[in-house]
Amino acid sequence: MYARSLQVGFLGSLFWLWAPDAPAQTSAESDTARKIRAAIASDIRPEADRARDSNRKPLETLLFMGLRDDMTVIELVPAGGWFTKIIAPVVKDRGKLYAALGPLDDVRKLKAQHAQLGAIEIVESGRDLTFRPAEQPARDTSLGVTNADIVVTFRNLHNYRPEMRTLLNKAVFDSLKPGGIYGVLDHTRRHMEPDSRANGRRVDPVLTIKEIQAAGFVFEDYSTVHYSPADDLALEVGDPGVANQTDRLLFRFRKPR
């Protein structure tokens, strides 16, 4: 739905700007894609994870975000570690994965159980950026990392109040190197729709772009890989009529050099 309002002319201009570097970029992505496919096929992933592959499209999502196997990565609020189990083996030999914010005990257990996930480091700072009641303001806005190449978040921004998203986006900006990437995936809400029980776990794509740009980022690209015509954006994301087939925004931002 949101994709219809974003014009292909923007993509065309990006292609013109990037065209001279296309061969080197394709080579790097090809090697990373091979590692992502291997991680997707790994036996560390339970059947319940594999059952979501066709819906969550990890290969397309991670390549669009710009993941490479030599990157220092921060994953925000990994919870059960669905994407963690794919990203960690990809960067294990040449990069690093930091898990930050939210409930991290599942990630600690995964790291202890699987040597393939040895690239994970749990970030303990930034605790005050977790989900908090409105009357408790955040104090620490650091993610504890200042040299990341990419920060990724999967269906998490909707859990934060606007003032918390402001702090979070600033913390992400500060954690990245100049030129670093911020990859965002979340359930789509209708633009300018008032808050309701039905849309509480959805985010306005235009507002999301505006908020992240306000933190200093440049909006670089969007993808329609998670566009879903089955979702008219009217139902709560867990409703049986739309569960596992929600329309989702997928954006890539970049910190200026």
C-alpha positions in Angstrom: 0.0 0.0 0.0 2.7 2.5 1.0 4.8 1.5 -2.0 2.1 2.9 -4.3 2.8 6.4 -3.0 6.6 6.2 -3.6 7.6 6.8 -7.1 10.0 4.8 -9.3 11.7 7.9 -10.4 13.5 8.0 -7.1 14.8 4.5 -7.7 15.8 5.5 -11.2 17.9 8.3 -9.8 19.5 6.0 -7.3 20.4 3.6 -10.0 22.1 6.3 -12.1 24.1 7.4 -9.0 25.2 3.8 -8.2 25.8 2.4 -11.7 29.6 2.9 -11.8 30.0 0.8 -8.6 27.6 -2.0 -9.6 30.1 -4.7 -10.5 31.9 -4.6 -7.1 28.7 -4.4 -5.2 27.2 -7.4 -7.0 30.3 -9.5 -6.2 30.1 -8.7 -2.5 26.4 -9.4 -2.3 26.8 -12.7 -4.1 29.2 -14.0 -1.5 27.0 -12.8 1.3 24.0 -14.2 -0.3 25.7 -17.6 -0.4 26.3 -17.4 3.4 22.7 -16.3 4.0 21.3 -19.3 2.1 23.6 -21.6 4.1 22.5 -20.0 7.4 18.8 -20.4 6.3 19.4 -24.1 5.7 21.4 -24.6 8.9 20.2 -27.2 11.4 20.3 -24.7 14.3 17.0 -23.3 13.0 14.0 -25.3 14.3 11.1 -26.3 12.0 9.0 -23.5 13.4 11.5 -20.9 12.1 11.7 -22.6 8.7 7.9 -22.5 8.4 8.1 -18.7 8.4 10.7 -18.3 5.7 8.3 -17.8 2.8 6.6 -15.1 4.8 9.6 -13.3 6.3 11.8 -13.7 3.2 15.2 -13.5 5.0 17.4 -13.6 2.0 15.7 -10.8 0.1 15.2 -8.7 3.3 18.8 -8.9 4.5 20.3 -8.3 1.0 18.1 -5.2 0.5 19.1 -3.8 3.9 22.7 -4.1 2.7 24.1 -6.8 5.0 27.6 -8.0 4.2 29.6 -10.8 5.8 32.3 -8.4 6.9 30.1 -6.0 8.8 29.7 -5.1 12.4 26.0 -5.5 13.0 23.6 -4.4 15.7 20.3 -6.2 15.9 17.7 -4.4 18.0 15.3 -6.3 20.2 16.1 -9.8 18.8 13.7 -11.5 21.2 13.6 -15.2 20.2 16.4 -14.7 17.7 14.6 -15.6 14.4 16.9 -13.3 12.3 19.8 -13.7 14.8 20.2 -17.3 13.8 20.7 -16.2 10.2 22.8 -13.1 10.7 25.3 -14.5 13.2 26.6 -17.3 11.0 26.9 -14.9 8.1 29.2 -12.5 10.0 30.9 -15.1 12.2 34.2 -15.2 10.4 34.7 -11.7 9.2 32.3 -9.5 11.2 30.5 -9.1 14.5 26.9 -9.2 15.7 25.7 -7.2 18.7 22.3 -8.0 20.2 20.8 -4.9 21.9 17.7 -4.0 23.8 14.6 -5.9 24.9 14.5 -9.5 26.3 17.9 -11.0 25.6 17.8 -14.2 27.6 16.8 -16.2 24.5 19.8 -14.9 22.6 22.1 -15.8 25.5 20.8 -19.4 25.4 21.2 -19.6 21.6 24.8 -18.4 21.9 25.6 -21.0 24.6 24.0 -23.8 22.5 25.5 -23.2 19.1 29.1 -22.5 18.2 27.9 -21.0 14.8 26.5 -18.1 16.8 29.8 -17.3 18.5 29.9 -13.9 16.8 27.1 -12.5 19.0 27.9 -10.1 21.8 25.2 -9.0 24.2 25.1 -5.3 24.7 24.1 -4.4 28.3 24.2 -0.6 27.9 21.2 1.2 26.6 18.9 -0.7 29.0 16.7 2.4 29.5 15.7 2.3 25.8 13.6 -0.9 26.4 9.8 -0.7 26.7 8.9 1.7 29.5 5.8 3.1 31.0 5.1 6.7 30.0 5.9 8.1 33.4 9.4 6.7 33.4 11.7 8.7 31.1 14.7 7.2 29.5 18.1 8.2 30.9 20.7 6.2 28.9 20.4 6.6 25.1 23.5 4.7 24.2 23.6 1.3 22.5 27.1 0.8 23.8 28.7 0.5 20.3 30.1 3.4 18.2 31.6 1.6 15.2 28.7 -0.4 13.6 28.3 -0.7 9.9 24.6 -1.5 10.0 21.7 -1.5 12.6 18.7 -3.7 11.8 15.3 -3.9 13.4 12.5 -6.3 12.5 8.9 -5.4 13.6 10.0 -3.5 16.7 9.4 0.2 16.1 5.7 -0.1 16.7 6.4 -1.1 20.3 7.8 2.3 21.1 6.0 5.6 21.9 6.9 8.5 19.7 9.3 10.1 22.2 11.0 6.7 22.7 11.4 6.3 18.9 13.1 9.7 18.9 15.6 8.5 21.5 16.1 5.1 19.8 16.7 6.6 16.3 19.3 9.0 17.8 21.0 6.1 19.6 21.1 4.2 16.3 22.6 7.2 14.6 25.3 7.6 17.2 26.2 3.9 17.1 26.9 3.9 13.4 30.1 4.8 11.5 29.7 7.6 8.9 28.1 5.9 5.9 26.5 3.3 8.1 23.1 1.7 7.3 19.8 1.6 9.3 17.5 -1.2 8.0 13.9 -1.1 9.2 11.1 -3.6 8.8 7.6 -3.2 10.3 3.9 -3.7 9.8 2.3 -1.0 7.7 -0.4 1.4 9.0 -2.4 3.8 6.9 -0.8 7.2 6.7 -2.2 9.7 9.3 -4.6 7.2 10.7 -5.4 7.9 14.4 -4.2 5.4 17.0 -6.6 2.4 17.6 -6.5 -1.1 19.0 -6.4 -2.4 15.5 -3.4 -0.5 14.3 -1.4 -0.5 17.6 1.2 -2.8 16.1 1.5 -1.0 12.8 3.6 2.1 11.9 2.8 4.9 9.5 5.5 4.7 6.7 5.6 8.4 6.0 5.9 9.3 9.7 8.6 6.6 10.1 10.6 8.2 7.3 10.2 11.7 8.9 11.2 10.5 12.4 14.3 8.7 11.2 15.3 11.6 8.9 15.0 13.9 12.0 17.7 11.9 13.7 20.1 12.8 10.9 19.6 9.9 8.5 19.2 10.1 4.7 16.3 8.0 3.3 18.0 5.8 0.7 15.6 3.2 -0.6 12.5 1.2 0.0 11.5 -2.4 -1.1 8.2 -3.9 -2.1 9.3 -7.4 -1.2 6.9 -7.4 1.8 4.0 -5.8 -0.1 0.8 -7.8 0.6 -2.4 -7.1 -1.4 -4.2 -9.5 1.0 -3.8 -6.8 3.8 -6.0 -3.8 3.5 -4.4 -2.4 6.7 -7.7 -2.5 8.6 -7.1 -5.5 10.9 -4.8 -6.0 13.9 -1.7 -7.9 12.8 -2.5 -11.0 14.8 -6.1 -11.2 13.4 -6.6 -14.6 11.7 -7.7 -12.7 8.6 -4.3 -11.2 8.1 -1.8 -13.0 10.4 1.4 -13.9 8.6 0.4 -12.0 5.5 0.6 -8.4 6.7 1.8 -5.6 4.4 5.2 -4.5 5.8 7.4 -1.5 5.0 11.0 -2.3 4.4 13.3 0.8 4.4 17.0 1.5 4.2 18.5 4.7 5.6 22.1 5.9 5.7 24.1 8.0 8.1 25.9 10.8 6.0 29.6 10.5 5.6 
